[in-house]
Amino acid sequence: MLSNDKIKSIITSQKLLSDAQMKDVDTHIAGHGTSFETYILNNNILTEEKLYQAIAQYFNRPFVDIK
């Protein structure tokens, strides 16, 4: 599992969310004890595929959808 900061860094570097969206997510997770990843997936801010493609690209690994 990646840290919230690492996921934010990946999303920011690939411009998947705007600054306003990032701040909004930060505000929501601050008092709820949920992870950044869980929040953006559960609230359909990013799809699993889009997020995990970005993470794979960041680590220079191929993305494989096994669903």
C-alpha positions as CSV (number, residue, x, y, z in Angstrom):
1,M,0.0,0.0,0.0
2,L,1.3,3.4,-0.9
3,S,1.1,6.4,1.5
4,N,-1.4,9.2,0.9
5,D,1.6,11.5,0.1
6,K,2.9,9.1,-2.6
7,I,-0.5,8.8,-4.2
8,K,-1.0,12.5,-4.1
9,S,2.4,13.0,-5.7
10,I,1.6,10.6,-8.5
11,I,-1.8,12.1,-9.2
12,T,-0.3,15.6,-9.1
13,S,2.6,14.7,-11.4
14,Q,0.3,13.3,-14.0
15,K,-2.3,16.1,-13.6
16,L,-5.2,13.6,-13.0
17,L,-7.0,16.0,-10.6
18,S,-7.0,19.8,-10.4
19,D,-5.6,21.7,-7.4
20,A,-9.2,22.4,-6.3
21,Q,-10.1,18.7,-6.5
22,M,-7.0,17.8,-4.5
23,K,-7.8,20.3,-1.8
24,D,-11.4,19.1,-1.7
25,V,-10.3,15.5,-1.2
26,D,-7.8,16.6,1.5
27,T,-10.5,18.4,3.3
28,H,-12.9,15.4,3.3
29,I,-10.3,12.9,4.4
30,A,-8.8,15.0,7.2
31,G,-11.5,14.3,9.7
32,H,-12.7,10.9,8.5
33,G,-9.7,8.7,8.9
34,T,-9.9,7.3,5.4
35,S,-7.0,7.1,3.0
36,F,-6.7,9.3,-0.1
37,E,-6.9,6.2,-2.3
38,T,-10.1,4.9,-0.7
39,Y,-11.8,8.2,-0.8
40,I,-11.1,8.9,-4.5
41,L,-12.1,5.4,-5.5
42,N,-15.3,5.2,-3.4
43,N,-16.5,8.6,-4.5
44,N,-15.8,7.9,-8.2
45,I,-13.3,10.8,-8.5
46,L,-11.0,8.5,-10.4
47,T,-11.6,5.0,-11.6
48,E,-9.5,2.1,-10.3
49,E,-8.1,1.7,-13.8
50,K,-7.0,5.3,-14.2
51,L,-5.4,5.4,-10.7
52,Y,-3.6,2.1,-11.1
53,Q,-2.4,2.9,-14.6
54,A,-0.9,6.1,-13.2
55,I,0.8,4.2,-10.4
56,A,2.2,1.6,-12.8
57,Q,3.5,4.4,-15.1
58,Y,5.1,6.1,-12.1
59,F,7.0,3.0,-11.3
60,N,7.7,2.3,-14.9
61,R,5.8,-1.0,-14.9
62,P,3.2,-2.3,-17.3
63,F,-0.4,-2.0,-16.1
64,V,-2.4,-5.3,-16.3
65,D,-6.1,-5.3,-15.7
66,I,-6.9,-8.8,-14.3
67,K,-10.6,-8.3,-14.0
